[in-house]
Amino acid sequence: MREITIAGRKVGDGHPPFIVGEAGINHNGDLDRALAMVTAAKEAGCDAIKFATLKAAEFCNPAHMISYHHNGELITESELAMFRRCELPDDAWRTIKDECDRHSITFFSTPQNASDLKLLLDVGVPAIKIGSDDLTNLALIAAYAKHGLPIILSSGMADMADIDEALHTVFDRAPVLLCVCTSMYPTPPEYANVARIRTLRTVYRNVPIGFSDHTESHEAALVASTLGACYFERHFTLDPTLQGPDHEFSASKIELGWWVQAIKDARTLLGS
């Protein structure tokens, strides 16, 4: 059976789509904004909200610079400074989890390393997301999979050999869902290559396939739904004018709602 279970929900063929609003670091280190994003994701119709849990000093190279667009201008700054600005204190995650429980929306987050995962496990998460940048970090994947929670694995930048190695690292350790993803922010339509969903469903017949959507509209998600994607995620922000690498291409609260409804409508239109 091509399915996994996340927070009591069956995710896979024959089940309603599991839809995630990706907050990531778009709270900019502000706990009140993170809590408001929980409310926004719930009101948009999302089943879950996903954050990013990190400690900048543990993974950033102080010499590395990062560039992104902010209000139409190209900003270049220290990677360490940018991620440090977007950190939340350890005790904030319990507060966010409690807010998710209050709104009946599933909470989880992408840990940057093992210490972040330990924090999330203590707070309580129903699944572990591994971003595309760690797809080839097989030691990290194996360490995460040993906890037995479902693994959601994104495959941006990967070729089939990379994906095969990552999946075989998870197999027999934990349930896994594989996300088609293009690591371009935003992703132009000509680089979405949503047909990869069909390819991966053919190659991995027991693995549910999802879609991590970095495009700026809902058309790609519609196509992904018709091709069999069962899990969807998209970045969103409460304020696209805020400084940070993801705000400018992220969906607004209203756009997130349109995107969620388009996915649900696609399943209705497909029928049986």
N, C-alpha and C positions, 0 to 999 in steps of 0.2 A: 504494500500500500504506500502510495506517494503522499505521506503526510507526517507532520510532527504536531506536538501539543505545546502551546504557549499560553500560560496562565489559564489553563483549563479549556482553551479554545483549540479545536482541531483546525490545522492550517494545511491545506493541500487540495488535491483534486476532489471536487464534489462539495467543497465547503465554501462558505462566504469568504470574500477576500479579507485579509488581515491588513489594516491600513494604519501606517505609523506617521505621525508628524515629527519630523526630526528637528528638535531644538538645537542640538549640538552645543556650540558655545555662543549662540546668538543672544544669550542673556547678558553677555559682556561682564560676567562676574557679579551681577546684581541679583541677589536672591529674590527680591520682590518681583523683578522682571521674569525670573525663572518660574515663579509661582503663577504669574499672570499667563505665561505660555501654556501651563497645564490647562487652565481654564479655556484658553483659545483653542487648543487642540481638541478638547472635549466638545466645545461648541461647533467646531468644524466637522465633527462626525468621526474623528479618528478613534481607532480601537486602542492605540497606545501612543505614548510620547517617549522619544529617545533623546537622551542627552549625551555628552562626552565627559567622562571623568578623567582628570589628568592633573599632574603636577609638573609644571613646565620645566623646572630644574632637573627633573629626572629623565627627560628625553630630548630636550632642545639643545642644539649646538649653539653656544653663545656667539659664534662667528657667523652663523647662518642668517641671511636676510630673507624676508618674505615680501612679495609684492601682490597687491590686489587693488581693485577699483573701489573708490569711495566718493559718492556724489559726482561721478564722472571723471575724477582725477585718479591717476595712478599713485598709490601710496607704497613706499618701500620702507620697511622698518625691521628691527631685530625680531626674529622668530621668538626668541626667549621673552622679550618684552611683551609681544602681542599675546602669547599664550598665558603668560603670568597675569596679564590684565583680565583674562577670561577664566581664571581659576575660581572655584568655590571652596569654602572651608569644609572640612570633613563632616561636621555636624549639619551642614546644609542639606546633605543628601537624604537624611532621615526626614527632614522637614518637607522636602520635595516628594518623597515617597508617600508620606502621610497625606499630602495634598492630592496626589494622584488617587489614593484610596478613597478620599472624601468625594472625589468627582467620578469614581468608578471608571477610571482609565488606567490601563496597564503602564507601569513605569519600568523602563530599563535604560541602560547606558552603555556606551562603548568605552571599555577600560583601555587606557594607553599601555599599562604594564601590569605585572602581577600584584603590586601593592594596591593599585586602583581596583582590581578585581576583588581582592580581599575585602576592601571597604564596601563594594557593592553587594557581595555575598552576605556580609553582616547586616546590611540594610534590607536586603531581600530583592532579588531579581528573578524572573521566570526564564530568562534566556540570556545568552552572552553574544553580543555583536562583535565581530572581528572585521575591521575596516580593510579596504583593498590594500592599504600600505603595509599590512601585516600578513597578506596571503601567503607569502613565501617564507615567513618566519615560522618554520615548522615546529621548532622547540616551544615557541610561545603557544601555538595552536594546540599542541599536545598537552601542555600544562593547563590550558583553559578547559580542554575537553575532559580531563580526568575528573572534573566535578560532576559530570553527567548531565548538566543542563543542556537544553537545545542550543546549538551553535548556529548563528546566522552569519554567513560568510560572504563578503562582497568580493567581486572578481574583476574590478577595474584594473587595467594595465596588464592583465594576465593572459597567457596563452593556454592552450588546452593542457600542456604538460604541467604548468604551474597549478592549474585547477585540479588535475588528477592527483598530484602529490598532496595537495592540501586536503582533499576529500578523503584520501586513503589514510591520512594522519588522524582524521576524526572518526572514520568508520570503526565500529566495535567499541568506541569509547563514549559517544554521545550522539543523539539525533542531530541531523544537520539540514539546513536549508541554504541553498546557494542563490545569491543575488547577481543578476546581470547588472552591470554598472559601467559607466564611462567616466573616467576620472578627469573630467573637464568641467570647470565651474564658471559659467554655465556650459551645458553641452549643446552645441548647434545640432539641429535636426539631422544633418547629414552624417553625424558621428554617433547617433544614438544606437544604431545597429540592433534594433529590438529583436530582429530575427534570431539573434543568439539564444533567445528563450527556447525557440523550437529546436535548435541544434542541441542545447544542453538537455532538454527533456528527452530527446532521442538517445543521447549517449548515456545519461544517468537516469535510468527508468524508475529508480526507487527514491530519487532525491527531489523534494519540492523545489520549484524555481520561483524566485521573486524578482522584483525590479526596483533598484535604487535609482530614482528619477532625478537627474540633474538638469533636465530641460526646463524651459521657462513657460510651458503651457501644459495642457492636460492630454494632448493628442497621443504622446508616446505611451502614457499609461493606458489609454484606451486600446491601443494596438497590443500592448503587453498583456492586457486582460484577455483579449481574443486569442492570443497565442498560448495561454495557459498559466500565466503568472498568478500566484496565489497570495503573494505578500508584496506590499508596496511601501516605500518610504520617500518622503520629500522634505527638504529643508524649508523652514518657514521662519519668519521674523515678525516681531510686533512693530518694528520701525526700520524701514529700509535705508534711512539716512544715518543710522548709527555706524560708527567706524568699526570695521572688522572684515575678515576675508569672505564671509558668507552672506552678509546682509543684502548686497546689491542684487544677487541673483535669486535670493530666497523668495518664496511665495509670501504674500501678505495673508492675514487671517482670512479675508474674503476669498482670495485666490486658492488658499488651502481648502476651503469649503467647496469651491467649484470642482477642484481636483478630486476630492473625496467622492463627491456626488457623481462625477463622470465615471469613476471606477465602478461604483455601485450600479449605475445605469447600464454600463457595458455588460455586466453579468446578467442583468434583467433582459437586455436585448438578445443576448446569446440564447437564453432559454435552455432547453434540454435536447 
